[in-house]
Amino acid sequence: MSRRFFIARHGETVFNAAARIQGETTHTPLTRAGFAQAEAIGEVLFAELGHRPVLELWASDSGRALQTLAIIGERLGLDWRDVRADPRLREIDMGSWGGRYYADVRAEAGRISDAATALFTRRAPGGEWFDEIAARLNMWIDEHGRSSGDKLIITHGVTSRVLRGLLGGAPPRPECGAPVADRLPQGSIVRIEGSCETVLFRGRGAAPG
């Protein structure tokens, strides 16, 4: 039996649209654009896998990831109640910056991210760093990622990049101490088989994080 990972970011949320830092914020609802992005992912997976595929459903336990998965699952004819929600798939913890506007944080703290790599360049006060995300994701991989069978994983901007880096066998980036794949827009989905990543669909979402 094959082992493939289908990894996607959640759809755009009201925080994304307002340029607010989400981090571990539990639930920020999808916008209309976010619903459309989730529906587009569902269509791509339907074309790839067909109706009611044999597929493990995984998601961060954040509401926005679960909401995105429910929309995708509906298109595939799968029951969203079968999802396995795991806090280890949550977004990077942004500490005291979580929930604040990006502009306000930059005005107070200066540059916090690199435009070329779309990576944070500073740890948020009381927040998490990339190597810590990699540690919790490696725990998930050790427990659930080595079994056979296809898995759909709905997670977040930074977390999805670290997970893709780990599964793709990328070396750690010196600036953050963890393997981090290149950024993809919201509404994108990749397939990882072996250590080979294929972008099945590149979305048009422009939201950070």
Secondary structure in CASP SS format (residue, H / E / C, confidence):
PFRMAT SS
TARGET T0000
AUTHOR 0000-0000-0000
METHOD secondary structure of the structure
MODEL  1
M C 1.00
S C 1.00
R C 1.00
R E 1.00
F E 1.00
F E 1.00
I E 1.00
A E 1.00
R E 1.00
H C 1.00
G C 1.00
E C 1.00
T E 1.00
V H 1.00
F H 1.00
N H 1.00
A H 1.00
A C 1.00
A C 1.00
R E 1.00
I C 1.00
Q C 1.00
G C 1.00
E C 1.00
T C 1.00
T C 1.00
H C 1.00
T C 1.00
P C 1.00
L E 1.00
T C 1.00
R H 1.00
A H 1.00
G H 1.00
F H 1.00
A H 1.00
Q H 1.00
A H 1.00
E H 1.00
A H 1.00
I H 1.00
G H 1.00
E H 1.00
V H 1.00
L H 1.00
F H 1.00
A H 1.00
E H 1.00
L H 1.00
G C 1.00
H C 1.00
R C 1.00
P C 1.00
V C 1.00
L C 1.00
E E 1.00
L E 1.00
W E 1.00
A E 1.00
S C 1.00
D C 1.00
S C 1.00
G H 1.00
R H 1.00
A H 1.00
L H 1.00
Q H 1.00
T H 1.00
L H 1.00
A H 1.00
I H 1.00
I H 1.00
G H 1.00
E H 1.00
R H 1.00
L H 1.00
G C 1.00
L C 1.00
D C 1.00
W H 1.00
R H 1.00
D H 1.00
V C 1.00
R E 1.00
A E 1.00
D C 1.00
P H 1.00
R H 1.00
L H 1.00
R C 1.00
E C 1.00
I C 1.00
D C 1.00
M C 1.00
G H 1.00
S H 1.00
W H 1.00
G C 1.00
G C 1.00
R C 1.00
Y E 1.00
Y H 1.00
A H 1.00
D H 1.00
V H 1.00
R H 1.00
A H 1.00
E H 1.00
A H 1.00
G C 1.00
R C 1.00
I C 1.00
S E 1.00
D E 1.00
A C 1.00
A C 1.00
T C 1.00
A C 1.00
L E 1.00
F E 1.00
T C 1.00
R C 1.00
R C 1.00
A C 1.00
P C 1.00
G C 1.00
G C 1.00
E C 1.00
W C 1.00
F H 1.00
D H 1.00
E H 1.00
I H 1.00
A H 1.00
A H 1.00
R H 1.00
L H 1.00
N H 1.00
M H 1.00
W H 1.00
I H 1.00
D H 1.00
E H 1.00
H H 1.00
G H 1.00
R C 1.00
S C 1.00
S C 1.00
G C 1.00
D C 1.00
K E 1.00
L E 1.00
I E 1.00
I E 1.00
T E 1.00
H C 1.00
G H 1.00
V H 1.00
T H 1.00
S H 1.00
R H 1.00
V H 1.00
L H 1.00
R H 1.00
G H 1.00
L H 1.00
L H 1.00
G C 1.00
G C 1.00
A C 1.00
P C 1.00
P C 1.00
R E 1.00
P C 1.00
E C 1.00
C C 1.00
G C 1.00
A E 1.00
P C 1.00
V C 1.00
A C 1.00
D C 1.00
R C 1.00
L C 1.00
P C 1.00
Q C 1.00
G C 1.00
S C 1.00
I E 1.00
V E 1.00
R E 1.00
I E 1.00
E E 1.00
G C 1.00
S C 1.00
C E 1.00
E E 1.00
T E 1.00
V E 1.00
L E 1.00
F E 1.00
R C 1.00
G C 1.00
R C 1.00
G C 1.00
A C 1.00
A C 1.00
P C 1.00
G C 1.00
END
